[in-house]
């Protein structure tokens, strides 16, 4: 367990922490514990009333998908040359993983919020599932285009629907490479 009082008792006033974690909740828990420990120490000792305490926290968060690097949907569009079909207002959504499936029930049961969803499904239920799971975006493969109802719902939900000429295998590999810092 991290004991912040060891840093504070040494009189260190500028602490830089680099945290590597397997998921955000764990990382956030460590951060809250750290802040709570500092608050408790300051309240007990009154030591830092006159000494400024500056924290620089660099969070390099790695998701469950093998050290995932977070990026915005807009960056993914630029790096892969994807076409934005709808949901332009959601291009600043943060991506923290990827899920590949054409079976809606599979996506509902296993995808995580913030995932890119790669599929060949184009009907309106795609947006219902994407919204329910709070997906970052949907990528349609093989130049498939969603129908007007689906595109309209994408705009309402602000979840981008993107298009690529690539096959599922190819685009999945490229997304994996980008999210894992391999490209």
C-alpha positions as CSV (number, residue, x, y, z in Angstrom):
1,X,0.0,0.0,0.0
2,X,1.3,3.5,-0.9
3,X,2.1,5.6,2.1
4,X,2.2,9.2,1.2
5,X,3.3,10.3,4.7
6,X,6.8,9.0,3.9
7,X,7.1,11.6,1.1
8,X,5.6,14.3,3.3
9,X,7.8,13.6,6.3
10,X,10.9,14.0,4.2
11,X,9.7,17.6,3.4
12,X,9.2,16.8,-0.3
13,X,6.9,19.5,-1.8
14,X,6.9,18.5,-5.4
15,X,5.9,15.0,-6.2
16,X,5.6,13.5,-9.6
17,X,3.9,10.2,-9.9
18,X,3.6,8.0,-13.0
19,X,1.0,5.3,-12.6
20,X,0.6,2.4,-14.8
21,X,-2.6,0.5,-14.2
22,X,-4.7,-2.2,-15.7
23,X,-7.9,-0.2,-15.5
24,X,-9.2,3.2,-14.8
25,X,-11.1,2.3,-11.6
26,X,-7.9,0.9,-10.0
27,X,-6.0,4.0,-11.0
28,X,-8.7,6.4,-9.7
29,X,-8.8,4.4,-6.5
30,X,-5.0,4.9,-6.0
31,X,-5.3,8.6,-6.8
32,X,-8.1,9.0,-4.2
33,X,-6.2,7.1,-1.6
34,X,-3.2,9.3,-2.2
35,X,-5.2,12.5,-1.8
36,X,-7.0,11.1,1.3
37,X,-3.6,10.2,2.8
38,X,-2.2,13.6,2.2
39,X,-5.3,15.3,3.6
40,X,-5.2,13.1,6.7
41,X,-1.5,13.9,7.2
42,X,-2.0,17.6,6.9
43,X,-4.9,17.6,9.3
44,X,-3.0,15.6,11.9
45,X,0.3,17.5,11.8
46,X,-0.6,21.0,10.5
47,X,2.9,20.8,8.9
48,X,2.0,22.1,5.5
49,X,0.1,25.2,6.4
50,X,3.0,27.4,5.4
51,X,4.6,25.1,2.8
52,X,3.1,25.0,-0.6
53,X,2.5,21.5,-1.8
54,X,2.5,21.0,-5.6
55,X,1.6,17.8,-7.2
56,X,2.2,16.9,-10.8
57,X,0.5,13.8,-11.6
58,X,1.1,12.2,-15.0
59,X,-1.4,9.5,-15.6
60,X,-0.5,7.0,-18.2
61,X,-3.6,4.8,-18.1
62,X,-3.5,1.4,-19.7
63,X,-6.8,-0.3,-20.2
64,X,-7.6,-4.0,-20.0
65,X,-6.8,-4.4,-23.7
66,X,-3.0,-4.8,-23.3
67,X,-1.8,-1.3,-22.5
68,X,-4.3,0.6,-24.4
69,X,-3.4,4.2,-25.3
70,X,-6.4,6.5,-25.2
71,X,-7.2,8.7,-28.1
72,X,-10.2,10.6,-29.5
73,X,-12.5,9.3,-32.3
74,X,-11.3,12.3,-34.4
75,X,-7.7,11.0,-34.1
76,X,-8.7,7.5,-35.2
77,X,-10.6,9.0,-38.2
78,X,-7.5,10.9,-39.2
79,X,-5.0,8.1,-38.7
80,X,-7.0,5.4,-40.5
81,X,-8.6,7.6,-43.2
82,X,-12.1,6.7,-42.1
83,X,-15.2,8.5,-43.6
84,X,-17.6,10.1,-41.1
85,X,-21.1,9.2,-42.1
86,X,-22.9,10.7,-39.1
87,X,-22.5,11.7,-35.5
88,X,-19.9,14.4,-36.1
89,X,-20.6,16.0,-32.7
90,X,-19.2,12.9,-31.0
91,X,-15.8,13.0,-32.7
92,X,-14.3,14.2,-29.4
93,X,-15.4,11.0,-27.6
94,X,-12.5,9.2,-25.9
95,X,-11.6,5.7,-27.1
96,X,-10.4,3.2,-24.5
97,X,-10.7,-0.1,-26.3
98,X,-12.3,-2.0,-29.2
99,X,-14.9,-4.7,-29.6
100,X,-15.5,-6.6,-32.8
101,X,-18.8,-8.5,-33.3
102,X,-21.7,-8.7,-35.7
103,X,-24.0,-10.2,-33.0
104,X,-25.9,-7.5,-31.1
105,X,-26.5,-9.7,-28.1
106,X,-22.7,-10.4,-27.9
107,X,-21.9,-6.7,-28.0
108,X,-24.6,-5.9,-25.3
109,X,-23.1,-8.6,-23.0
110,X,-19.4,-8.0,-23.5
111,X,-18.5,-4.6,-24.9
112,X,-17.4,-1.8,-22.6
113,X,-18.3,1.9,-22.6
114,X,-15.8,3.9,-24.7
115,X,-15.1,1.0,-27.1
116,X,-14.8,1.3,-30.8
117,X,-17.3,-1.2,-32.2
118,X,-16.3,-2.7,-35.6
119,X,-19.2,-4.4,-37.4
120,X,-20.9,-5.0,-40.7
121,X,-24.4,-4.5,-39.2
122,X,-26.1,-1.3,-40.6
123,X,-29.7,-1.3,-39.2
124,X,-31.1,1.0,-36.5
125,X,-30.6,-1.5,-33.7
126,X,-26.9,-0.9,-34.0
127,X,-27.4,2.6,-32.6
128,X,-29.7,1.3,-29.9
129,X,-26.9,-1.0,-28.7
130,X,-24.1,1.6,-29.2
131,X,-26.1,4.0,-27.1
132,X,-26.9,1.5,-24.4
133,X,-23.2,0.5,-24.1
134,X,-22.0,4.1,-24.5
135,X,-19.7,3.1,-27.4
136,X,-17.2,5.7,-28.6
137,X,-18.1,5.1,-32.2
138,X,-19.1,2.4,-34.7
139,X,-17.0,1.5,-37.7
140,X,-18.8,-0.1,-40.7
141,X,-16.5,-2.3,-42.8
142,X,-16.4,-3.0,-46.6
143,X,-17.8,0.4,-47.5
144,X,-21.2,-0.5,-46.0
145,X,-23.6,2.4,-45.4
146,X,-26.2,2.6,-42.6
147,X,-29.8,3.5,-43.5
148,X,-31.2,7.0,-42.9
149,X,-32.9,6.0,-39.6
150,X,-29.6,4.7,-38.2
151,X,-27.7,7.8,-39.4
152,X,-30.3,10.1,-37.8
153,X,-30.2,8.3,-34.5
154,X,-26.4,8.5,-34.6
155,X,-26.6,12.3,-34.9
156,X,-29.1,12.4,-32.0
157,X,-27.0,10.2,-29.8
158,X,-23.7,11.9,-30.9
159,X,-22.1,8.6,-31.5
160,X,-20.2,8.7,-34.8
161,X,-20.7,6.1,-37.5
162,X,-17.6,5.7,-39.5
163,X,-17.0,3.9,-42.8
164,X,-14.0,2.1,-44.2
165,X,-13.3,0.1,-47.3
166,X,-11.2,-2.3,-45.3
167,X,-12.3,-5.8,-44.3
168,X,-13.0,-6.5,-40.6
169,X,-9.7,-8.3,-40.1
170,X,-7.6,-5.4,-41.5
171,X,-9.3,-2.5,-39.7
172,X,-9.3,-4.5,-36.4
173,X,-5.5,-5.0,-36.7
174,X,-4.9,-1.3,-37.4
175,X,-7.1,-0.2,-34.5
176,X,-5.3,-2.7,-32.2
177,X,-2.0,-1.3,-33.4
178,X,-3.0,2.3,-32.7
179,X,-4.5,1.6,-29.3
180,X,-1.5,-0.4,-28.2
181,X,1.2,2.0,-29.5
182,X,2.4,-0.4,-32.1
183,X,1.9,1.9,-35.1
